[in-house]
Amino acid sequence: MGCECTGGIFGDVALRNLEDGLKDIWVSTSEDCRSFTVHTSGASDREKTVRVFDGERCVLSAKLRRGECSATFPAEGLSLWSPESPKLYVAAVSTERQKERVRFGIRRLRAVGTNLFLNGKPFYFRGTCEHCYFPYTVHPPRDKMYYRAVIRKQKQLGFNAIRFHTYVPPVEYMEAADELGIVMEAETPNNTSLAEWEEIIRFCRRHPAVSLYSTGNELQIDDPYVEHLRACGDLVHRETDSLFSPMSAMRGIEYNFVDSDTVDEPFRHHPRRLREVGKFCDLYNSYSLGLTSYFSASGTHEVLDERNAVYGKPLLSHEIGIHGTYIDLSLEERYRGTRIGDTEFMSSVRRHLEDKGLSDRANLYYRNSAAWQQILRKHCFETVRRCETFSGFDFLGEIDTHGHTFGYCVGMMNEFYELKPGETAENVRRYNSDTVLLADLPSCVNLDAASAVHIPLLVSNFGGRIPKALLQIRIRSGGKVLYRKEVRTGEIPDGGLTKLYVLDFRTPSPEKPMKLTLHVSLSGGDTDCENAWDLYVFPKSAAPSEDLLRRKNAVVLNDCGPESLKNILKEGKNAVLFSPGPFPSSEVSWQIALAGRTTGHLATAIADHPLTEDFPHDGFCGMQFARMLEGGRSAVLDLTEFPHRPVIDIASSYKNARREAMLFEFRVGGGKLLVCTLNLRQDDPGAVWLKNRILSYAAGEDFQPAKTLTEEQLDRLLGRTGPGPEANANEAQNPNESAV
């Protein structure tokens, strides 16, 4: 990618003559925020004058005699720094021949029990994961205006914090954060020495935005390394007013064990080592068993709250999301003339897709993968907010970061900070704000007609106490309101979950499947928030009789071998197969493929077809297909003689592209073939309806496949070897890094 020659000094360098030896100034805030202290380093044998300025006006001053190195001032009458109101002051220290200044904010992030408080108020850490990917410059820019634009975008999307993944933010980034108001978690490169730690702390502590430090990412924590962590924690507590987290994802304590000193309840972990680390740390960045990242589609608040109870300190869920998308090949031109220049990570994909005859699907796959990612991201954020044991998270990812792993399409935005198709800032803020409405939806959003539905509604509130509020509930279908309710709530406290109302309603009895939207809003005080969720209602349906299927020459199969299938088709019969059968196949999951990987699936596409015209969808498999995808398989149809146009298409990773499908049809000889590889469970009303629709279609006059396979082509398909096992699970670890 052209990044290999980018080391060394890339910013301005200055040589300073410290005439009186005054080396450094930094400011700490007391735990109760009632006072702050200006600390100085060096010039211990000099008298010093300390002044505090609000703009051009000096508001406080003090004299330091020889040997004194700090001055404490009352904060009364001064404003506190926060993401909502990032008030900055200047501390100026002068000696006889030297003057030094530092901007500061009066703020204190504290861990109390299992909760975080900023300036004495409950604080929920809504962090991005900054991966140090800069498409135009490769190295971190030295232009503060660039970082100001980035932070503005982050705040528009509801974030109030940034975790820096194994790199120290440039001073321009920290200055922009100080000015605009966003909390920073500075994380050192892995295996940083204690001496380097001290330099990093002294570099960052001049900035009020930096309120939290971590030693690195996913390193193995063994007993010797615990002692290194203890020394790092002592440095943070001695030299700053910030919090200390031992490691982002604590390998060796909560997963990936190298010894047997573990227990299995409520999950396998290392309790002795956790107790040791707990003696000197303030909070944890928890791996969360991958239930908010690698397996977020299956994560539930019940399981997470149970396992989180062992920590006893505030928890930030580590790298939630990690949902991939297809690559946007239209961005290739944006790299022309940059330091990266020729984008082999895109041009190689273009060639690969052309070889597979899939280049014409790339843009569709990209748009539809963005839609799938959005659905899972909302579910993931809401799962974390539904937990009572999390104090926040860092989100992977904010943008695509191709420097981490080439083609790492993890972002809700592309690498140029542009939201991916279909996403809006308003939608993101629905689930990523101080106050978020939540719904405990049924485990399956496909509902039977005329059935009773029970949905608890809650609010996660970190925006201040709401004395009373109006809760408005609407259930809509198209332009009609099917259910309407208004509820006056009592006081909603600040800093946690509050149950608002239990919604009980009966689904309608439509003739055809229908989509419902549950829309909830809350208004009170200075709070005004809303959220929405989709539900689907399916009427009772019946499959055609076995007699009708026989008269239509239809043979229904749950499985079969290649010869059996070919014989059925040679006899001119119509085969309806509810599994991959003899076709090579790939494991399918509702969890979208992890970003950057070569396994898993990244997009679905639903064609206009009689089979799906009455099934509510938006051209891709949304939540109504969650159970049908989970546990299903896709058939691999790698023939490039004709365009790939199945009824339900599912796209493998663009790094290992294959033609795959979950619902498709062909003419073969005198017969017809209809294959569905979705997991059509009997406890899913949508799956039951779709299966009956498939059988009715096979027994009707509309069953007229547009494409014909020759017997030789069918033999080639059935004779191919399928892909190997593709468990969509990569543990939080990097084998190229070790704790030493």
Secondary structure as the mmCIF struct_conf table of DSSP 4:
data_model
#
loop_
_struct_conf.conf_type_id
_struct_conf.id
_struct_conf.beg_label_comp_id
_struct_conf.beg_label_asym_id
_struct_conf.beg_label_seq_id
_struct_conf.end_label_comp_id
_struct_conf.end_label_asym_id
_struct_conf.end_label_seq_id
TURN_TY1_P TURN_TY1_P1 GLU A 4 CYS A 5
BEND BEND1 GLY A 8 GLY A 8
BEND BEND2 GLY A 11 GLY A 11
TURN_TY1_P TURN_TY1_P2 GLU A 19 ASP A 20
STRN STRN1 LEU A 22 THR A 29
TURN_TY1_P TURN_TY1_P3 GLU A 31 ASP A 32
BEND BEND3 CYS A 33 ARG A 34
STRN STRN2 SER A 35 GLY A 42
TURN_TY1_P TURN_TY1_P4 SER A 44 ASP A 45
BEND BEND4 ARG A 46 ARG A 46
STRN STRN3 LYS A 48 ASP A 54
TURN_TY1_P TURN_TY1_P5 GLY A 55 GLU A 56
STRN STRN4 ARG A 57 LEU A 64
TURN_TY1_P TURN_TY1_P6 ARG A 66 GLY A 67
STRN STRN5 SER A 70 PRO A 74
TURN_TY1_P TURN_TY1_P7 GLU A 76 GLY A 77
BEND BEND5 LEU A 78 LEU A 78
HELX_LH_PP_P HELX_LH_PP_P1 SER A 79 LEU A 80
STRN STRN6 TRP A 81 TRP A 81
BEND BEND6 PRO A 83 SER A 85
STRN STRN7 PRO A 86 PRO A 86
STRN STRN8 TYR A 89 SER A 94
BEND BEND7 GLU A 96 ARG A 97
STRN STRN9 LYS A 99 PHE A 104
STRN STRN10 LEU A 109 VAL A 112
TURN_TY1_P TURN_TY1_P8 GLY A 113 THR A 114
STRN STRN11 ASN A 115 LEU A 118
TURN_TY1_P TURN_TY1_P9 ASN A 119 GLY A 120
STRN STRN12 LYS A 121 PRO A 122
STRN STRN13 PHE A 125 GLU A 130
TURN_TY1_P TURN_TY1_P10 PRO A 135 THR A 137
BEND BEND8 VAL A 138 HIS A 139
HELX_LH_PP_P HELX_LH_PP_P2 PRO A 140 PRO A 141
HELX_RH_AL_P HELX_RH_AL_P1 LYS A 144 GLN A 156
TURN_TY1_P TURN_TY1_P11 LEU A 157 GLY A 158
STRN STRN14 ALA A 161 PHE A 164
TURN_TY1_P TURN_TY1_P12 HIS A 165 THR A 166
BEND BEND9 TYR A 167 TYR A 167
HELX_LH_PP_P HELX_LH_PP_P3 VAL A 168 PRO A 170
HELX_RH_AL_P HELX_RH_AL_P2 VAL A 171 LEU A 180
TURN_TY1_P TURN_TY1_P13 GLY A 181 GLY A 181
STRN STRN15 VAL A 183 GLU A 187
HELX_LH_PP_P HELX_LH_PP_P4 THR A 188 PRO A 189
TURN_TY1_P TURN_TY1_P14 ASN A 190 ASN A 191
HELX_RH_AL_P HELX_RH_AL_P3 LEU A 194 CYS A 204
TURN_TY1_P TURN_TY1_P15 ARG A 205 ARG A 206
TURN_TY1_P TURN_TY1_P16 PRO A 208 ALA A 209
STRN STRN16 VAL A 210 SER A 214
STRN STRN17 ASN A 217 ASN A 217
BEND BEND10 GLU A 218 GLU A 218
STRN STRN18 GLN A 220 GLN A 220
HELX_RH_AL_P HELX_RH_AL_P4 ASP A 223 GLU A 239
BEND BEND11 ASP A 241 SER A 242
STRN STRN19 LEU A 243 SER A 245
BEND BEND12 PRO A 246 PRO A 246
STRN STRN20 SER A 248 SER A 248
BEND BEND13 ALA A 249 ALA A 249
STRN STRN21 ARG A 251 ARG A 251
TURN_TY1_P TURN_TY1_P17 GLY A 252 GLU A 254
STRN STRN22 TYR A 255 TYR A 255
BEND BEND14 ASN A 256 ASN A 256
BEND BEND15 VAL A 258 SER A 260
STRN STRN23 VAL A 263 VAL A 263
BEND BEND16 GLU A 265 ARG A 268
STRN STRN24 HIS A 269 HIS A 269
HELX_RH_AL_P HELX_RH_AL_P5 PRO A 271 GLY A 278
TURN_TY1_P TURN_TY1_P18 LYS A 279 PHE A 280
BEND BEND17 ASP A 282 ASP A 282
STRN STRN25 TYR A 284 SER A 286
HELX_RH_3T_P HELX_RH_3T_P1 SER A 288 GLY A 290
TURN_TY1_P TURN_TY1_P19 LEU A 291 PHE A 295
HELX_RH_3T_P HELX_RH_3T_P2 SER A 296 SER A 298
HELX_RH_AL_P HELX_RH_AL_P6 HIS A 301 ASN A 308
TURN_TY1_P TURN_TY1_P20 ALA A 309 TYR A 311
BEND BEND18 LYS A 313 LYS A 313
STRN STRN26 LEU A 315 GLY A 321
STRN STRN27 HIS A 323 HIS A 323
HELX_RH_3T_P HELX_RH_3T_P3 LEU A 329 TYR A 335
TURN_TY1_P TURN_TY1_P21 ARG A 336 GLY A 337
BEND BEND19 THR A 338 ILE A 340
BEND BEND20 ASP A 342 ASP A 342
HELX_RH_AL_P HELX_RH_AL_P7 GLU A 344 ASP A 355
TURN_TY1_P TURN_TY1_P22 LYS A 356 GLY A 357
HELX_RH_3T_P HELX_RH_3T_P4 SER A 359 ARG A 361
HELX_RH_AL_P HELX_RH_AL_P8 ALA A 362 ARG A 386
BEND BEND21 GLU A 388 THR A 389
STRN STRN28 GLY A 392 LEU A 396
BEND BEND22 GLU A 398 GLU A 398
STRN STRN29 ILE A 399 ILE A 399
TURN_TY1_P TURN_TY1_P23 HIS A 402 HIS A 404
BEND BEND23 THR A 405 GLY A 407
BEND BEND24 MET A 412 MET A 412
STRN STRN30 MET A 413 MET A 413
TURN_TY1_P TURN_TY1_P24 GLU A 415 PHE A 416
BEND BEND25 TYR A 417 TYR A 417
STRN STRN31 LEU A 419 LEU A 419
HELX_LH_PP_P HELX_LH_PP_P5 LYS A 420 LYS A 420
TURN_TY1_P TURN_TY1_P25 PRO A 421 GLY A 422
HELX_RH_AL_P HELX_RH_AL_P9 ALA A 425 TYR A 431
BEND BEND26 ASN A 432 ASP A 434
STRN STRN32 THR A 435 ALA A 439
BEND BEND27 SER A 443 VAL A 445
STRN STRN33 ASN A 446 ASP A 448
TURN_TY1_P TURN_TY1_P26 ALA A 449 ALA A 450
STRN STRN34 ALA A 452 ASN A 461
BEND BEND28 GLY A 463 GLY A 463
STRN STRN35 ILE A 466 ILE A 466
BEND BEND29 PRO A 467 PRO A 467
STRN STRN36 ALA A 469 SER A 477
TURN_TY1_P TURN_TY1_P27 GLY A 478 GLY A 479
STRN STRN37 LYS A 480 THR A 489
STRN STRN38 ILE A 492 ILE A 492
BEND BEND30 ASP A 494 GLY A 495
STRN STRN39 GLY A 496 ARG A 506
BEND BEND31 GLU A 511 LYS A 512
STRN STRN40 MET A 514 GLY A 524
TURN_TY1_P TURN_TY1_P28 GLY A 525 ASP A 526
STRN STRN41 THR A 527 PHE A 538
HELX_LH_PP_P HELX_LH_PP_P6 ALA A 543 SER A 545
HELX_RH_AL_P HELX_RH_AL_P10 GLU A 546 ARG A 551
TURN_TY1_P TURN_TY1_P29 LYS A 552 ASN A 553
STRN STRN42 ALA A 554 LEU A 557
BEND BEND32 ASN A 558 ASN A 558
HELX_RH_AL_P HELX_RH_AL_P11 PRO A 562 LYS A 570
TURN_TY1_P TURN_TY1_P30 GLU A 571 GLY A 572
STRN STRN43 ASN A 574 LEU A 577
BEND BEND33 PHE A 578 SER A 579
TURN_TY1_P TURN_TY1_P31 GLY A 581 PRO A 582
BEND BEND34 PHE A 583 PHE A 583
STRN STRN44 SER A 585 GLU A 587
BEND BEND35 TRP A 590 GLN A 591
HELX_LH_PP_P HELX_LH_PP_P7 ILE A 592 ALA A 593
STRN STRN45 LEU A 594 LEU A 594
TURN_TY1_P TURN_TY1_P32 ALA A 595 GLY A 596
BEND BEND36 THR A 598 GLY A 600
STRN STRN46 HIS A 601 ILE A 606
BEND BEND37 ASP A 608 ASP A 608
TURN_TY1_P TURN_TY1_P33 PRO A 610 THR A 612
BEND BEND38 GLU A 613 PHE A 615
BEND BEND39 ASP A 618 PHE A 620
HELX_RH_3T_P HELX_RH_3T_P5 MET A 623 PHE A 625
HELX_RH_AL_P HELX_RH_AL_P12 ALA A 626 LEU A 629
TURN_TY1_P TURN_TY1_P34 GLU A 630 GLY A 631
STRN STRN47 ARG A 633 VAL A 636
BEND BEND40 GLU A 641 PHE A 642
BEND BEND41 VAL A 647 VAL A 647
STRN STRN48 ILE A 648 SER A 652
HELX_RH_3T_P HELX_RH_3T_P6 TYR A 654 ASN A 656
STRN STRN49 GLU A 660 VAL A 668
TURN_TY1_P TURN_TY1_P35 GLY A 669 GLY A 670
STRN STRN50 GLY A 671 CYS A 676
BEND BEND42 LEU A 678 LEU A 678
TURN_TY1_P TURN_TY1_P36 GLN A 682 ASP A 683
HELX_RH_AL_P HELX_RH_AL_P13 PRO A 685 ALA A 698
TURN_TY1_P TURN_TY1_P37 ALA A 699 ALA A 699
BEND BEND43 GLY A 700 GLY A 700
TURN_TY1_P TURN_TY1_P38 GLU A 701 ASP A 702
BEND BEND44 ALA A 706 ALA A 706
STRN STRN51 THR A 708 LEU A 709
HELX_RH_AL_P HELX_RH_AL_P14 GLU A 711 LEU A 718
TURN_TY1_P TURN_TY1_P39 GLY A 719 GLY A 719
BEND BEND45 ARG A 720 ARG A 720
HELX_LH_PP_P HELX_LH_PP_P8 THR A 721 PRO A 723
BEND BEND46 ALA A 732 ALA A 732
TURN_TY1_P TURN_TY1_P40 PRO A 735 ASN A 736
#
